[in-house]
Amino acid sequence: MAAQPRVRTAAVSPDQTAEKHPVDETLPPLKMFTSGLQHVAAMYAGVVAPPMIVGPAVGLDAKETAFLVAASLFTAGLATLLQTLGIWKIGAKLPFVNGVSFAGVTPMIAIGKEHGANAIPVIFGAVIVAGLLGFIAAPYFGKLVRFFPPVVTGTVITLIGVSLLPVAFNWSSGGNATASDYGSLSNLGLAGITLLIVLVLRKLLRGFMQQIAILLGLVAGSLIAIPMGKTSLGAIKNADVVGFPTPFHFGAPQFDIAAIVSMCIVMLVCMTESTADMLALGKIVERPADQDTIAGGLRADTLGSVLSTLFNGFMASAFAQNIGLVAMTKVRSRFVVATGGGILILLGLSPVAASVISLVPLPVLGGAGIVLFGSVAASGIQTLASAALEKGENALIVAASVGIGIIPIAKPDFYHAFPDKLLVVLDSGISTGCVVAIVLNLAFNHFGHNRAEPEGEALGTAETAVAVH
């Protein structure tokens, strides 16, 4: 019998036979750009608001505040690229947007009150230490998440929103309590009109336009403010068309123990929220976030925060509104979000583009801020809805934590007799409320109990996972 001819078959790798997951797909260039731009639009107000709050609070003028805004855009882009593209075991490699966290605003303002002109270097030093400690803790954090159930995370997120609302009220009044028109009917009226415009746009618009309702409201309010003489071109006139955020522009980092403790607490909050967001996003894109994914994502958060200080940015964390955008558009490609990160970097390299936000009068920003900051508090309340407040002492935990956390807001001089070093923590309702919530949760729900907490209870359902931007 003649030998049968040998048929040679080419080896096929698993990557060639397996269908590429939508998370790893690349889209046509135009769709990639427009979808990435949409992510930038959804997060832009959240990125620029913290530096605009912190800048004046620590004594920066309009030009320096514009520089801080540009640096925040640039570093948000870097952190987003680190999160989406990944290096080694760093990055969740999901369509995950990173930017300046709202959680650090109140503690940074408290640091500013104590350190004055040196506040920015002290803040950067504290963020560096918190980021490095967080990077080391990232692989182990998933095992500790059970100590941060919705009763804790919901309380903290609520306090973040409530703590920031007075900032919006101050902006609505004019921002400068010594000015003759502070709290005037024209300022409050402009804030009220802006708030109304944002609410109407959110109600009437759909899709992408609805996502940028706050930005559209800021534009409309600023146009209304022009004939009222409340728009200033000072910052944009002095800004450079192209510029690079000079490393450590405000000076070398300084390390203060109280500030470090305060920012470590903020980092703990950010890591908890980012973990929740990764679980939510993993479910939405149908690539469940396992322990390795969470560890990689937290490494990107923490390392991104450290690198951010080099270029004059603040602590980086996940942006929940972009997770909602992924769910709404069904565009799951991480490369789309990476494109958005590239756009943020380009915006950050143009101070004149970044300073455009300075054209927005403070009353206009205050009207939009009421919605922006109020939505953070609402997200916390939504998280608390999954906290089983009817069980055990959960309602008591929330009551005590929120009550103590609101003290610095309702009675700013309450801790005036305490040492100045402690005021950095005590003057932040977020920090004190977080500590109280963690301690009470341990006391009531862990110590003395032999039962294990059911899987998934620690962070609540994916639908209620929320991050603070």
C-alpha positions in Angstrom: 0.0 0.0 0.0 1.3 3.4 -1.0 2.1 5.7 1.8 -0.4 8.5 2.3 0.9 12.0 1.7 1.6 13.9 4.9 -0.5 16.9 5.2 1.3 19.8 7.0 -0.9 21.9 9.2 0.1 25.3 10.5 0.1 25.7 14.2 -2.6 28.0 15.4 -2.1 29.9 18.6 -4.9 30.3 21.1 -4.9 34.1 20.4 -5.7 33.4 16.7 -8.6 31.0 17.5 -10.0 32.9 20.4 -12.2 35.9 19.6 -10.9 39.2 20.9 -12.8 40.5 24.0 -14.6 43.8 23.4 -12.4 45.4 26.1 -9.3 44.7 24.0 -10.8 45.8 20.6 -9.6 48.9 18.7 -12.2 51.0 16.9 -11.9 53.1 13.7 -9.8 56.3 14.3 -12.7 58.7 14.1 -15.0 56.7 16.4 -12.0 56.1 18.8 -11.4 59.9 19.0 -15.1 61.0 19.4 -15.8 58.2 22.0 -12.6 59.2 23.9 -13.6 62.9 23.7 -17.0 61.9 25.2 -15.2 60.4 28.2 -13.2 63.6 28.7 -16.4 65.7 28.5 -18.0 63.5 31.2 -15.1 63.9 33.6 -13.8 67.3 32.7 -15.7 69.3 35.4 -14.7 66.7 38.0 -11.0 67.1 37.1 -10.8 70.8 37.1 -13.1 71.5 40.2 -10.6 70.2 42.9 -7.7 72.4 41.8 -10.0 75.3 41.5 -11.2 74.8 45.0 -7.7 74.1 46.5 -5.8 76.8 44.6 -7.5 79.8 46.1 -7.9 78.1 49.4 -4.1 77.9 49.7 -3.5 81.4 48.4 -2.8 80.9 44.7 -3.7 83.6 42.3 -5.7 83.1 39.1 -2.6 82.3 36.9 -1.2 79.8 39.4 -4.6 78.2 39.8 -4.8 77.9 36.0 -1.4 76.2 36.1 -2.7 73.8 38.7 -5.8 73.0 36.5 -3.5 72.3 33.6 -1.3 70.0 35.7 -4.4 68.1 36.9 -5.6 67.5 33.4 -2.1 66.3 32.4 -1.7 64.0 35.3 -5.2 62.6 34.9 -4.2 61.7 31.4 -1.1 59.9 32.6 -3.0 58.0 35.3 -5.7 57.0 32.8 -3.0 55.6 30.4 -1.4 53.7 33.2 -4.8 52.2 34.2 -6.0 51.3 30.7 -2.8 50.2 28.9 -0.9 48.9 32.0 2.7 48.1 32.6 3.8 44.8 34.2 1.3 44.2 37.0 0.2 47.8 37.1 -3.2 48.7 35.7 -6.6 47.1 35.6 -6.5 47.1 31.8 -10.2 48.0 31.8 -12.0 51.1 30.3 -11.2 52.8 33.6 -10.8 56.6 33.9 -8.6 58.1 36.5 -8.5 61.7 37.7 -8.2 64.0 40.7 -10.2 62.6 43.7 -12.7 64.8 45.5 -12.0 62.9 48.6 -8.8 64.8 49.2 -10.2 68.3 48.8 -11.3 69.0 52.3 -8.2 67.6 54.0 -6.0 69.6 51.5 -7.9 72.8 52.5 -7.3 72.0 56.1 -3.5 71.6 55.3 -3.7 74.9 53.6 -5.1 76.6 56.7 -2.2 75.4 58.8 0.8 75.7 56.4 -0.3 78.8 54.3 2.1 79.4 51.4 3.9 76.1 52.0 0.7 74.1 51.7 1.2 72.7 48.2 4.6 71.1 48.9 3.2 69.6 52.2 0.2 68.2 50.3 2.5 66.7 47.7 4.7 65.1 50.3 1.7 63.6 52.1 0.3 62.2 48.8 3.7 60.7 47.9 3.9 58.8 51.2 0.2 57.7 51.0 0.7 56.6 47.4 3.8 54.5 48.2 2.1 52.9 51.2 -1.0 52.2 49.0 1.1 50.7 46.3 2.7 48.2 48.8 -0.7 47.4 50.2 -2.5 46.9 46.9 -2.0 43.1 46.6 -3.4 42.6 50.1 -6.2 45.2 50.0 -8.7 42.8 48.5 -8.5 40.7 51.6 -9.2 43.7 53.8 -12.2 45.0 51.8 -14.6 43.1 54.1 -13.9 45.7 56.7 -15.3 48.4 54.4 -18.9 47.4 53.8 -21.5 49.8 52.3 -22.2 51.2 55.8 -18.7 52.6 55.8 -18.2 53.5 52.2 -21.7 55.0 51.9 -21.1 57.1 55.0 -17.8 58.4 53.7 -19.1 59.2 50.2 -22.0 61.1 51.7 -19.7 63.1 53.9 -17.5 64.0 50.9 -20.5 65.5 49.1 -21.8 67.3 52.2 -18.4 68.6 53.1 -18.0 70.1 49.6 -21.4 71.8 49.4 -20.3 74.8 51.5 -17.7 75.5 48.8 -20.5 75.7 46.2 -22.4 78.0 48.5 -19.4 80.3 48.9 -18.8 80.4 45.2 -22.5 81.2 44.6 -22.1 84.2 46.9 -19.0 85.4 45.0 -16.1 83.6 46.6 -14.7 86.6 48.5 -16.4 87.3 51.8 -14.7 90.8 52.0 -16.1 91.9 48.6 -18.9 94.5 48.5 -21.1 92.2 46.3 -20.6 89.1 48.4 -24.0 87.4 48.7 -25.6 90.0 46.5 -28.8 89.3 44.6 -26.9 89.4 41.3 -24.4 86.7 42.4 -27.1 84.5 43.9 -29.4 85.0 41.0 -26.6 84.1 38.5 -25.9 80.9 40.5 -29.7 80.1 40.6 -30.0 80.6 36.9 -27.0 78.3 36.2 -28.5 75.7 38.5 -31.8 75.9 36.7 -30.1 75.6 33.3 -28.2 72.5 34.4 -31.4 70.8 35.7 -33.4 71.6 32.6 -30.6 70.4 30.3 -30.3 67.1 32.2 -34.1 66.7 31.9 -34.4 67.5 28.2 -31.2 66.3 26.6 -30.2 62.7 25.8 -27.1 60.7 25.3 -23.8 62.5 24.9 -25.4 66.0 25.3 -27.0 64.9 28.6 -23.6 63.8 29.8 -22.1 67.2 29.3 -25.1 69.1 30.8 -22.9 70.6 33.5 -20.4 71.9 31.0 -23.2 73.3 28.8 -24.6 75.0 31.9 -21.3 76.5 32.7 -21.0 77.9 29.2 -24.6 79.3 29.3 -24.1 80.9 32.7 -20.8 82.5 31.7 -22.5 84.0 28.6 -25.3 85.4 30.8 -22.6 86.8 33.2 -20.8 88.8 30.4 -23.3 91.8 30.2 -23.4 91.7 34.1 -19.7 92.5 34.1 -18.8 89.3 36.1 -16.5 87.7 33.6 -12.7 88.3 33.8 -10.2 87.6 31.0 -7.2 88.1 33.3 -6.0 84.5 33.6 -6.4 83.6 29.9 -4.5 86.7 28.8 -1.5 85.8 30.9 -1.5 82.0 30.0 0.9 80.5 27.5 -0.4 78.7 24.5 1.9 75.8 25.0 3.6 74.8 28.2 4.9 71.8 30.2 4.0 71.3 33.9 7.5 71.9 35.4 8.2 69.2 37.9 7.8 70.4 41.5 6.8 73.9 40.3 5.7 74.8 43.8 8.9 73.5 45.5 10.3 70.2 46.7 7.8 68.0 48.7 7.7 68.5 52.4 6.7 65.8 54.9 4.4 66.6 57.8 3.1 63.8 60.0 -0.4 65.1 60.5 -0.8 65.8 56.8 0.5 62.3 55.9 -2.0 60.7 58.3 -4.8 62.7 56.8 -3.9 61.8 53.2 -3.3 58.1 54.1 -7.0 58.1 55.3 -8.0 59.6 51.9 -5.9 57.0 50.1 -7.7 54.3 52.0 -11.1 55.8 51.0 -10.0 56.0 47.3 -8.7 52.4 47.3 -12.0 51.2 48.7 -14.0 53.1 46.1 -11.8 52.1 43.2 -12.2 48.5 44.2 -15.9 48.9 44.2 -15.7 50.6 40.8 -13.6 47.8 39.3 -16.2 45.2 40.5 -18.9 47.3 38.9 -17.1 47.9 35.6 -16.0 44.3 35.4 -19.6 43.3 35.5 -20.7 45.9 32.9 -18.0 44.9 30.3 -18.4 41.2 31.1 -14.8 40.7 32.2 -15.2 40.1 36.0 -12.5 41.9 38.1 -10.6 39.2 40.0 -8.1 39.7 42.7 -5.2 40.3 40.2 -7.2 42.8 38.3 -8.1 44.7 41.5 -4.4 44.6 42.7 -3.3 45.9 39.3 -5.9 48.7 39.3 -5.0 49.8 42.8 -1.3 49.8 41.9 -2.2 52.1 39.0 -4.2 54.4 41.3 -1.5 54.6 43.9 1.5 54.9 41.5 -0.4 57.4 39.4 -1.0 59.5 42.6 2.8 59.5 43.3 3.7 60.4 39.7 1.0 63.0 39.7 2.8 65.0 42.4 5.9 65.2 40.3 3.9 67.2 37.7 2.0 69.2 40.3 -1.2 67.1 40.4 -3.1 65.6 43.2 -4.3 62.1 44.3 -5.7 60.1 41.5 -8.8 57.9 41.7 -11.5 56.3 39.6 -14.4 58.4 38.1 -17.7 56.6 38.4 -19.6 58.8 35.9 -17.4 57.3 33.2 -18.4 53.8 34.3 -22.0 54.9 33.7 -21.0 56.2 30.3 -19.6 52.7 29.4 -22.8 51.1 30.5 -24.9 53.6 28.5 -22.9 53.6 25.2 -22.0 49.9 25.3 -18.5 50.9 24.0 -16.3 48.7 26.1 -12.8 49.2 24.5 -10.1 50.3 27.0 -8.3 51.9 24.0 -11.2 54.4 23.7 -10.6 55.5 27.3 -6.8 55.5 26.6 -7.5 57.9 23.8 -9.4 60.1 26.2 -6.3 60.0 28.4 -4.2 61.2 25.5 -6.6 64.1 25.0 -6.3 65.0 28.6 -2.5 65.1 28.3 -2.8 67.5 25.3 -5.2 69.8 27.2 -2.7 69.8 30.1 0.1 70.9 27.8 -1.8 74.0 26.8 -2.2 76.3 29.7 -4.4 78.7 27.7 -6.8 75.9 27.0 -6.9 74.9 30.6 -7.3 78.5 31.8 -10.5 78.8 29.7 -12.3 77.5 32.8 -11.2 80.6 34.6 -13.6 82.6 32.4 -16.4 81.0 34.4 -17.5 83.4 37.2 -17.6 81.9 40.6 -21.4 82.3 41.0 -21.8 80.3 37.8 -19.4 77.6 39.1 -21.3 77.6 42.4 -24.7 77.0 40.8 -23.3 74.0 38.8 -21.3 72.9 41.9 -24.5 72.4 43.9 -25.5 69.7 41.4 -21.9 68.4 41.1 -21.3 68.1 44.8 -24.8 67.2 45.7 -24.6 64.2 43.3 -21.6 63.0 45.3 -23.7 63.0 48.5 -26.6 61.4 46.6 -24.3 58.6 45.5 -23.3 58.0 49.1 -27.0 57.8 50.1 -27.5 55.3 47.2 -24.7 53.2 48.6 -26.2 53.4 52.1 -29.4 52.0 50.7 -27.6 48.7 50.2 -26.1 48.8 53.8 -29.0 46.9 55.5 -29.5 49.7 58.0 -32.3 47.7 59.6 -29.8 45.1 60.8 -27.8 45.2 64.0 -26.4 48.6 64.7 -25.7 49.8 61.2 -28.1 52.8 61.5 -26.2 53.8 64.7 -22.9 53.5 62.9 -24.2 55.9 60.2 -25.7 58.3 62.7 -22.6 58.6 64.8 -20.2 58.8 61.8 -22.2 61.4 59.9 -22.9 63.4 63.0 -19.2 63.6 64.0 -18.2 64.1 60.3 -20.5 67.2 60.0 -19.0 68.9 63.1 -16.3 70.8 61.1 -19.0 72.0 58.6 -21.6 73.0 61.1 -19.2 74.4 63.8 -15.8 75.2 62.2 -14.2 76.3 65.4 -15.4 73.2 67.4 -11.8 71.8 67.8 -10.1 75.2 68.3 -8.6 74.0 71.7 -6.8 71.0 70.1 -3.1 71.1 68.9 -2.6 72.5 65.4 -1.1 69.2 64.2 -4.4 67.4 65.0 -6.5 70.0 63.3 -5.4 68.8 59.8 -7.3 65.6 60.5 -10.1 66.9 62.8 -11.0 69.8 60.5 -11.7 67.3 57.8 -15.2 65.8 58.4 -14.3 63.2 55.8 -11.3 61.9 57.7 -13.0 61.9 61.1 -16.2 60.4 59.8 -14.2 57.7 58.0 -12.3 56.7 61.2 -15.4 56.6 63.3 -17.3 54.5 60.7 -14.4 52.0 60.5 -14.0 51.7 64.3 -17.7 51.4 64.9 -18.1 48.8 62.1 -15.4 46.7 63.6 -16.9 47.1 67.1 -20.4 46.2 66.2 -20.1 43.9 63.1 -16.8 42.1 63.6 -15.6 41.8 67.2 -17.3 39.1 69.1 -18.8 37.5 66.0 -17.7 34.2 64.6 -19.5 34.2 61.4 -17.8 35.1 58.1 -19.2 38.0 56.1 -20.9 36.8 52.9 -18.9 37.4 49.8 -19.8 40.6 48.0 -21.3 42.2 51.1 -18.2 44.2 51.8 -18.8 46.6 48.9 -22.5 46.2 48.2 -23.8 45.4 44.7 -21.9 46.5 41.7 -24.7 48.8 40.7 -24.1 50.9 43.9 -20.4 51.1 43.6 -19.4 54.7 43.4 -16.1 56.6 43.3 -15.4 60.2 44.2 -13.8 62.4 41.5 
